[in-house]
């Protein structure tokens, strides 16, 4: 097929598949190249000991309109694929439980009701929390200057107890960056769209299927039905441009445009050697990363949590998912440890044992797990720090675009942390840039 009719997408994660679907929906032919066997990138299904698991646990919120819209477009039934819960934050702490649930009230009263009705904090903390959040809303969720979240919270009079029970789990889950170094402005963008958004924008949507089946694979099937290609186990090692178009790995095929939808590290390796890309190389080199570890523990089938997902504070564990209630795997827990800590260097046996001991402490489990595995994504997300100079979707080379949760669009209010929504938004933005080309 002539180059002017084809676009190459390198990377079959959420950003790449979003770009591919958006381009194909606009009548373009695309070819997706994914180096792994499974689609999904850093949010994918994995096979372990005959079990279909995920390489990490992610949740969606109702405000993820871009991702939810793409899922619907490629035929995913939300009711079948996602467990929808009202805005809920529930934490087990050494000093007692914290629980906040949004009532069935119209926005913005539902958020105020959630804050006022929170259990596990006193009225002084409730009013302090409301004052800070409403003040941010009155300021249009914009700071005069970005700063670490912890500095913003301390300036806003948030008590240590409130930080431990409300802010700590929220920030680490949303930004995967410690409070001491996380961007307060990016957090405000998330709060604007979730806690202070529409009535169902803060709903928690927990996937019932693995992350490959949630969007990337249905997207691949949708693309195949429309004459586009998705090639797995196809690692691209180099790209170059000649008079006939963009060339991958010195192959015979040519493409009118290329969207690099791989990790920032892989982008740096793939960029053509030209001084025009020096600024981009510097931005990529300046990014730092945070890990996520997921500890899977298989208990007796009758072991279950009181809710599908619950937070744990004051130790190693941060979020515990009961995959029996979510995925139909009775007794299987997935425990998430976000951001770097001393535990990041422990071996899998020690980590699983320590996590089990904490679950015994918080949930009274009587027997050790029958099986355990640890999945360690060492560079799960970029560190979402204040005033981080992130790349845009366009590059200095015509026909070469970037897609990934580390990129930013042209609208500052849309800047998101490393989330699935951020990834698909970037894919759609890159696709819009490609469509603007004379192809």
HELIX and SHEET records of a PDB file:
HELIX    1   1 UNK A    3  UNK A    5  5                                   3    
HELIX    2   2 UNK A   14  UNK A   25  1                                  12    
HELIX    3   3 UNK A   65  UNK A   73  1                                   9    
HELIX    4   4 UNK A   78  UNK A   81  1                                   4    
HELIX    5   5 UNK A  109  UNK A  116  1                                   8    
HELIX    6   6 UNK A  123  UNK A  138  1                                  16    
HELIX    7   7 UNK A  149  UNK A  155  1                                   7    
HELIX    8   8 UNK A  160  UNK A  162  1                                   3    
HELIX    9   9 UNK A  163  UNK A  167  3                                   5    
HELIX   10  10 UNK A  168  UNK A  175  1                                   8    
HELIX   11  11 UNK A  184  UNK A  193  1                                  10    
HELIX   12  12 UNK A  211  UNK A  211  1                                   1    
HELIX   13  13 UNK A  212  UNK A  216  3                                   5    
HELIX   14  14 UNK A  217  UNK A  225  1                                   9    
HELIX   15  15 UNK A  264  UNK A  270  1                                   7    
HELIX   16  16 UNK A  275  UNK A  277  5                                   3    
HELIX   17  17 UNK A  278  UNK A  286  1                                   9    
HELIX   18  18 UNK A  323  UNK A  327  1                                   5    
HELIX   19  19 UNK A  342  UNK A  345  5                                   4    
HELIX   20  20 UNK A  348  UNK A  363  1                                  16    
HELIX   21  21 UNK A  412  UNK A  414  5                                   3    
HELIX   22  22 UNK A  420  UNK A  435  1                                  16    
SHEET    1   A 5 UNK A 229  UNK A 231  0                                        
SHEET    2   A 5 UNK A  29  UNK A  33  1                                        
SHEET    3   A 5 UNK A   6  UNK A  10  1                                        
SHEET    4   A 5 UNK A 257  UNK A 260  1                                        
SHEET    5   A 5 UNK A 400  UNK A 402  1                                        
SHEET    1   B 2 UNK A  45  UNK A  48  0                                        
SHEET    2   B 2 UNK A  51  UNK A  54 -1                                        
SHEET    1   C 3 UNK A  59  UNK A  61  0                                        
SHEET    2   C 3 UNK A 204  UNK A 207 -1                                        
SHEET    3   C 3 UNK A  82  UNK A  85 -1                                        
SHEET    1   D 7 UNK A  96  UNK A 101  0                                        
SHEET    2   D 7 UNK A  88  UNK A  93 -1                                        
SHEET    3   D 7 UNK A 309  UNK A 312  1                                        
SHEET    4   D 7 UNK A 319  UNK A 322 -1                                        
SHEET    5   D 7 UNK A 332  UNK A 338 -1                                        
SHEET    6   D 7 UNK A 289  UNK A 298 -1                                        
SHEET    7   D 7 UNK A 371  UNK A 382 -1                                        
SHEET    1   E 2 UNK A 239  UNK A 242  0                                        
SHEET    2   E 2 UNK A 245  UNK A 248 -1                                        
END                                                                             
